[in-house]
Amino acid sequence: MENLLRQVDAIKSQGMFFLPISGDLKQPSCATRDIANVAAKLLLDHSWSGQGSLPVMGPEDLSYDDMAQMMSEVLGKPVRFHQIPGEAFKARLEGRGMSDAMAQANLEMWTAYGQGLATGEPRTPESTTPTSFRQWCEEVLKPRSWSGYRQRVDPASAPRQRHSEPRGARVSPHHAALASSGQDRVMLLPIGSAFQ
């Protein structure tokens, strides 16, 4: 979901966001907080070893047209999704300073998503995470859309999150957690012991 924050300016000024993918293709989408929660639980669970991956899929599959409708409702102004040609998308990325190779790789990723890459993983109770797109729009997108993308948050007024992890638990520096908000998979690579 947070990948859409790159388009806050277009959402604010044009009431649109753009990607080189069909607006009606339903696919998983999740918030980075859900990826972090899954990763934290796995890192704190010393009952497993080895390697593995776990899909993180959000609570439901949505299309970009669905997302535009929800954005419109939450923001109180019309927002539309517009599919753009791949080369136009690549040019936008390069215009923001991305290298040709990185922009091409990004375009190829979106092309693969458009061909169903993100829909190949079956949804399970374990892969379904709680943050809905509407909730994300209310808590993350709306504040940034109204007050500016790079707003400084006063730590004294920021809401505190409660964590269910045991106090004093420390993840060993020999562990690495890789989380991607790109198409929503957490990969943990344990090395050594989990706790010190």
C-alpha positions in Angstrom: 0.0 0.0 0.0 2.8 2.4 0.9 4.1 2.2 -2.7 1.1 4.5 -3.5 2.6 7.3 -1.4 5.0 8.0 -4.3 1.9 9.3 -6.1 0.5 11.6 -3.4 1.3 14.7 -5.4 -0.6 13.4 -8.4 -3.5 12.3 -6.2 -3.6 15.8 -4.6 -3.2 17.9 -7.8 -4.8 15.7 -10.4 -7.1 13.4 -8.5 -5.4 10.5 -10.3 -2.7 7.8 -9.8 -0.9 6.0 -12.6 0.6 2.5 -13.2 1.2 0.3 -16.3 -1.3 -2.3 -15.1 -5.0 -2.9 -15.8 -7.3 -1.1 -13.3 -9.6 -4.1 -13.0 -7.1 -6.8 -12.0 -7.7 -7.8 -8.4 -4.6 -8.7 -6.5 -3.3 -8.7 -2.9 -2.1 -5.5 -1.3 -0.9 -5.1 2.2 0.4 -2.4 4.6 4.1 -2.3 5.6 2.9 -2.5 9.3 1.5 -5.9 8.6 4.7 -7.0 6.9 6.6 -5.8 10.0 4.3 -7.6 12.4 4.6 -10.9 10.5 8.4 -10.5 10.5 8.6 -9.6 14.2 6.5 -12.6 15.2 8.7 -15.0 13.2 11.9 -13.4 14.5 10.7 -13.8 18.1 9.6 -17.4 17.5 12.6 -19.6 18.3 10.7 -22.8 17.5 11.6 -22.7 13.8 14.8 -22.9 12.0 16.0 -23.0 8.4 14.6 -20.8 5.6 11.1 -20.1 4.4 8.9 -17.5 3.0 5.4 -16.4 4.0 3.1 -14.4 1.8 1.6 -11.3 3.3 -1.6 -10.5 1.4 -3.8 -8.0 3.3 -7.4 -8.8 4.1 -8.7 -8.9 0.5 -7.8 -8.7 -3.1 -8.5 -5.3 -4.7 -8.1 -3.8 -8.1 -6.7 -0.3 -8.6 -10.2 0.8 -9.6 -11.4 -0.4 -6.2 -8.6 1.5 -4.5 -9.5 4.7 -6.4 -13.1 4.4 -5.2 -12.0 3.9 -1.6 -9.6 6.8 -1.9 -12.4 9.0 -3.2 -14.6 8.1 -0.3 -11.9 8.6 2.4 -10.5 11.8 0.9 -13.8 13.3 0.0 -12.8 14.1 -3.6 -12.8 12.1 -6.8 -9.7 10.0 -7.4 -9.3 7.8 -10.5 -6.8 5.2 -11.5 -5.3 5.5 -15.0 -3.3 2.8 -16.8 -0.4 4.3 -18.6 1.8 2.8 -21.3 4.9 1.1 -20.0 7.3 3.6 -21.7 5.5 6.5 -20.2 5.7 4.9 -16.8 9.4 4.3 -17.3 9.9 7.9 -18.4 8.2 9.1 -15.2 10.6 7.0 -13.1 13.6 8.3 -14.9 12.3 11.8 -14.6 12.4 11.3 -10.8 16.0 10.3 -11.0 15.8 6.5 -11.3 18.5 5.0 -13.5 17.5 3.5 -16.9 18.3 -0.1 -15.6 16.3 0.4 -12.4 13.3 2.0 -14.3 13.4 -0.9 -16.7 13.4 -3.5 -13.9 10.5 -1.6 -12.2 8.5 -1.7 -15.5 9.2 -5.4 -15.9 8.0 -6.0 -12.4 4.7 -4.2 -13.1 4.3 -6.0 -16.4 4.7 -9.3 -14.5 2.1 -8.2 -12.0 -0.3 -7.3 -14.9 0.1 -10.9 -16.1 -1.0 -12.3 -12.7 2.3 -12.7 -10.8 0.7 -11.5 -7.5 -2.4 -13.7 -7.9 -0.6 -17.1 -8.1 -0.3 -17.5 -4.4 -3.4 -18.9 -2.7 -4.9 -16.9 0.1 -4.8 -18.7 3.5 -5.7 -17.6 7.0 -1.9 -17.3 7.7 -1.3 -15.1 4.7 -4.3 -12.8 5.4 -3.3 -9.7 7.4 -5.6 -7.2 9.1 -5.0 -3.7 7.7 -7.6 -2.9 5.1 -7.0 -0.5 2.3 -9.7 1.8 3.6 -8.1 1.8 7.1 -4.7 2.5 5.5 -6.2 5.4 3.5 -7.7 6.9 6.6 -4.6 6.5 8.8 -1.8 7.0 6.3 -2.9 8.4 2.9 -5.4 11.0 4.1 -3.0 12.8 6.6 -0.3 13.0 3.9 -2.7 14.0 1.2 -4.1 17.0 3.2 -0.9 18.2 4.9 1.9 17.3 2.6 3.9 14.2 1.9 7.0 15.1 3.8 5.3 16.4 6.9 7.4 16.3 10.1 5.6 14.5 12.9 6.0 15.8 16.4 7.0 12.7 18.4 5.1 14.0 21.5 1.8 14.0 19.6 2.3 10.8 17.6 0.2 7.9 18.6 2.1 5.2 20.4 1.7 1.6 19.1 1.4 -1.2 21.6 3.6 -4.2 21.0 2.9 -7.7 22.1 6.5 -8.9 22.0 8.0 -9.9 25.3 10.0 -7.2 27.0 13.7 -7.8 26.9 13.6 -10.1 23.9 16.4 -9.2 21.5 17.0 -10.4 18.1 20.6 -11.5 17.5 22.6 -9.4 15.1 23.2 -12.7 13.4 19.6 -12.7 12.1 18.4 -10.9 9.1 14.8 -10.0 8.3 14.0 -8.9 4.8 10.6 -7.4 4.2 9.3 -6.2 0.9 6.3 -3.9 0.5 6.6 -4.5 -3.3 4.6 -7.6 -3.7 4.2 -8.4 -0.2 6.3 -11.3 1.0 8.4 -11.6 4.1 11.6 -13.6 3.8 13.5 -14.4 7.0 17.0 -15.7 6.8 18.1 -17.0 10.2 21.8 -17.4 10.9 22.9 -18.4 14.3 20.7 -18.3 17.4 17.6 -16.2 17.7 18.1 -14.8 21.1 21.0 -13.6 23.1 
